[in-house]
């Protein structure tokens, strides 16, 4: 419950901070500027994670096939 309240407060602060001058902190331009700079780095990190997850998936499938083949040979 505390986590939900904290999340709602964070979202409310974000909206308040991005509102135009007079209504909030008017950080909208700075937020957009930050997002423009952070997106290439974030895209690179997400891409690297996707590659690592794909490699792990291929290894898991290969290991499963190997175990299946060993089980078949052990049955005979």
C-alpha positions as CSV (number, residue, x, y, z in Angstrom):
1,X,0.0,0.0,0.0
2,X,2.8,2.4,0.9
3,X,4.5,1.6,-2.5
4,X,1.3,2.5,-4.4
5,X,1.0,5.8,-2.5
6,X,4.6,6.6,-3.2
7,X,4.1,5.8,-6.9
8,X,1.1,8.1,-7.0
9,X,3.1,10.9,-5.3
10,X,6.0,10.5,-7.8
11,X,3.6,10.7,-10.7
12,X,1.9,13.7,-9.3
13,X,5.2,15.5,-8.7
14,X,6.2,14.7,-12.3
15,X,3.0,16.2,-13.7
16,X,3.4,19.2,-11.4
17,X,7.1,19.7,-12.5
18,X,6.2,19.6,-16.2
19,X,3.3,22.0,-16.0
20,X,3.8,25.4,-17.7
21,X,5.0,28.5,-15.8
22,X,2.5,29.7,-13.2
23,X,1.0,26.3,-12.7
24,X,4.0,24.3,-11.8
25,X,7.8,24.2,-11.9
26,X,7.9,24.5,-15.8
27,X,10.6,21.9,-16.2
28,X,9.0,20.6,-19.4
29,X,11.8,21.8,-21.7
30,X,14.5,20.4,-19.4
31,X,12.7,17.0,-19.3
32,X,12.5,16.9,-23.1
33,X,16.2,17.9,-23.3
34,X,17.2,15.1,-20.9
35,X,15.1,12.6,-22.7
36,X,16.7,13.5,-26.1
37,X,20.1,13.0,-24.6
38,X,19.3,9.8,-22.7
39,X,17.4,7.9,-25.5
40,X,20.5,6.8,-27.4
41,X,22.2,5.5,-24.3
42,X,19.0,3.8,-23.2
43,X,18.5,2.3,-26.6
44,X,22.1,0.9,-26.5
45,X,21.6,-0.6,-23.0
46,X,18.2,-2.2,-24.0
47,X,19.8,-3.5,-27.2
48,X,22.7,-5.1,-25.3
49,X,20.3,-6.7,-22.8
50,X,18.2,-8.1,-25.7
51,X,21.4,-9.6,-27.3
52,X,22.4,-11.2,-23.9
53,X,18.9,-12.6,-23.3
54,X,18.9,-14.0,-26.9
55,X,22.2,-15.7,-26.3
56,X,21.1,-17.1,-23.0
57,X,17.9,-18.4,-24.7
58,X,19.9,-20.1,-27.4
59,X,22.2,-21.7,-24.8
60,X,19.2,-22.9,-22.8
61,X,17.5,-24.5,-25.9
62,X,20.8,-26.2,-26.8
63,X,21.2,-27.5,-23.3
64,X,17.6,-28.8,-23.3
65,X,18.2,-30.7,-26.5
66,X,21.4,-32.2,-25.1
67,X,19.6,-33.4,-22.0
68,X,16.8,-34.8,-24.1
69,X,19.3,-36.7,-26.2
70,X,21.1,-38.0,-23.1
71,X,17.8,-39.2,-21.6
72,X,16.9,-41.0,-24.9
73,X,20.3,-42.7,-25.0
74,X,20.1,-43.7,-21.3
75,X,16.7,-45.3,-21.8
76,X,18.1,-47.7,-24.4
